[in-house]
Amino acid sequence: MRGMQLPRWLLAGLRLPTYGLNGISVSLGLALVQLLVWPIGGASAAFVAASGAIYASLADTPLAPDRTRYRVFTAALVGTCCSALVLAVAAHPVLLALTITPIAAASCMALAWGPRAGAVSFVGILALVFSLALPPGMGLLALAKHSGWTLLGALLYLAWASLASRLLQPRLRTLALAGTLETLAALLQSRSRLLRPAEPGALPAQSPLQEWLAHQAVLDERLQAARDLLFPALDRPGALAQTQALLQVIELRDTLLVSELDLESLDLGPQAAARATALRETLCGTMEQIAMQLARIALALQFGEPVITTPGTVADLRGQLQAQQKAALDDGVSPAQQQLVNALVMRGEHMLNDLARLQAALAAPQPNQPPLPVPDREELLLFVSAEGWPLAALKSQWHLASPVLRHALRCAVALTSAYVLALWLPWASHPHWLVLSVAVVLRGNLEQTLARRDARMAGTLIGCLVVMLLAALHVTALSGLLFLLAAGVAHAFVNRRYLVTAIAATVMALLQAHLAQPEAGFGVAERLADTVLGALLAWGFSFVLPWWEHRSLALQTGRVRIGLARLAEQVLRWPLPVRPELPLKLARREVYDSIGALAGMAQRTGVEPRAVRLPIHTLATLLVQCHVLLAQLAALRRLLIYRHPQMNQAATEAALTRCAAHLAPLLTATAGLLPGELPRKTAGIDLPTAQLPSPTGSDGDSESAHLMRWLQRRLDLIELAAQRLTAAAEVLKAAAMPPEPAKSAMPGP
């Protein structure tokens, strides 16, 4: 199977995103299952086998082949077992209601294994819903046959998913890398807009912090998806070049993070204000050109075209930076401002160097070109998402203070109540529709529940209109084909745009009911009523055993601070060629993940009741301080990497050790500065450029002494950022702490 891939003309002709290819693969797999089973067992068997294939297909997402097989096989077993269990008790409504409760609870408890279990966790609920749609009262033989066809369909789809995953791997790896390049280009564009002064009276649609967090969250997600696809396939054709490019994307993000520092200190004096503006514009233009080059590379990868290097563009941009640097220095600015100008220009050149290395990794190899360095595969695999279902993760959530257990209990009661209510409604031909509506709308937090509620109701209305239009045009004669198409669309967009999934799912459900009972019509009115009622039920049950964001605040802020402390520990060391960078890279990824989790809390708490809502502005302040400290640490790392040969090692190590000794207790302490307390050691760094010497030694000191003062300034700023972060965390903790209940004044016995 090694080296198998789809024909080049087909890949170039499709030009579809990852989720589009995945949706087409699912539709083809479902169709193949039906075509294979139909000659053996007839139309009814093919219909049942398709249900089993749908259960398995829920876990078929863009993954490495081994992970695809593992998750699809798990989904196949879960779906088959849940379907058999529901059908065995379907003739007894009370027993069936009691069966719904553990299925719903167990399905939601699967979320204890994290996002990788998200698709598998819904398999049991979907099997429950599909089985409720079948006539009750199956005999033992009929139940065995039904379970056999279900399992056969699921296993056939497993074989298809394994084959399709292998065939699509080269394309999926390419699209994953292209997605990271697109997002990094957007991040560069947002940085450029931030550097430019806002026009008078202009109101940005999004704050710089919100925009940065939004792009960072998407980039983190796409970087992890690319790691999961590329790192295990390092020995595959083309994967080495793509892996090197991905590693360069990570480095370029760090360089970009450093580039925004010290810009507020760029003041070349009243006579050179125009020069300062020109230098800032040049820096912005460099970022925009790099973003444009990244976007072009991404398009080339998406369209299957060769990546063309542009050394002339990089050279031109470097020449513009150097010209602005020379012009600014020729204006007779102070030595401190000279140092700042040189530093800003150097950061721009570092970004250009990162771009050049990225282009070189993806360009066609040239004669006599040295081969690409091969990274340590075992080290890369440490950055791949965890796989498997360890029981320890499940046990850790077995307490009422767990958001996973609370959601499982909430969902179990909600689905059981929905089924019981459906039996009492004036219409009861499709009780599973009400259960399904509650299941897809009720999420683990209120923000997602509200979003699903609105999208579900709007999507159902549009989907019903689509089915009515198809019926009027007599296109429903192709119901089987439309059902498969709708299943693929629903699968493709479930994590991209749920409104599209809701539309496709409505079409699929109505066509499925029509295929099962053509004489009963489409049940459009019942579908609309069940959806509205189910959405309202889910909304109401979201307040049962709720998990408000303030409950996770201490955990998340502690995770951020500990992650930054570990990253600082790795950065505050003299760089040695023999020292592996794996601990630093792992710590850096943990910091990005923890900041992303904190940003997610800021987004979700905005829709919570005011009594439990986190103070948004205080939380935003903490995020800003996290961002500042992360940028300062990245700047220090760059300084040590690029300038350590000119630095005094003994003096540098002593300064790094002192800073590390200050940071460790500050970031990991349970209590930091009190609200209003001024951080220490602020004198002398309010105007940090006053301590910047000229790198040329124009003030009489040696280059090593000048670099030492530059290093000390950076260490002072790191410590100041850590103090402000600690203070912001304590202020947020105090503001978010719920009031203690009043003690009773009644005397005891």
Secondary structure, 3 states (H helix, E strand, C coil): CCCCCCCHHHHHHHCCCHHHHHHHHHHHHHHHHHHHHHHHHHHHHHHHHHHHHHHHHCCCCCCCHHHHHHHHHHHHHHHHHHHHHHHHHCCCHHHHHHHHHHHHHHHHHHHHHCHHHHHHHCHHHHHHHHHHCCCCCCCHHHHHHHHHHHHHHHHHHHHHHHHHHHHHHHHHHHHHHHHHHHHHHHHHHHHHHHHCCCCCCCCCCCCHHHHHHHHHHHHHHHHHHHHHHHHHHCCCCCHHHHHHHHHHHHHHHHHHHHHCCCHHHCCCCHHHHHHHHHHHHHHHHHHHHHHHHHHHHHHHHHCCCCCCCCHHHHHHHHHHHHHHHHHHHHCCCCHHHHHHHHHHHHHHHHHHHHHHHHHHHHCCCCCCCCCCCCCCHHHHHCCCCCCCCCHHHHHCCCCCCCHHHHHHHHHHHHHHHHHHHHHHCCCCCCHHHHHHHHHHHCCCCHHHHHHHHHHHHHHHHHHHHHHHHHHHCCHHHHHHHHHHHHHHHHHHHCCCCHHHHHHHHHHHHHHHHHHHCHHHCCCHHHHHHHHHHHHHHHHHHCCCCCCCHHHHHHHHHHHHHHHHHHHHHHHCCCCCCCCCCHHHHHHHHHHHHHHHHHHHHHHHHHHCCCCCCCCHHHHHHHHHHHHHHHHHHHHHHHHHHHHHHHCCHHHHHHHHHHHHHHHHHHHHCCCCCCCCCCCCCCCCCCCHHHHCCCCCCCCCCCHHHHHHHHHHHHHHHHHHHHHHHHHHHHHHHHHHCCCCCCCCCCCCC
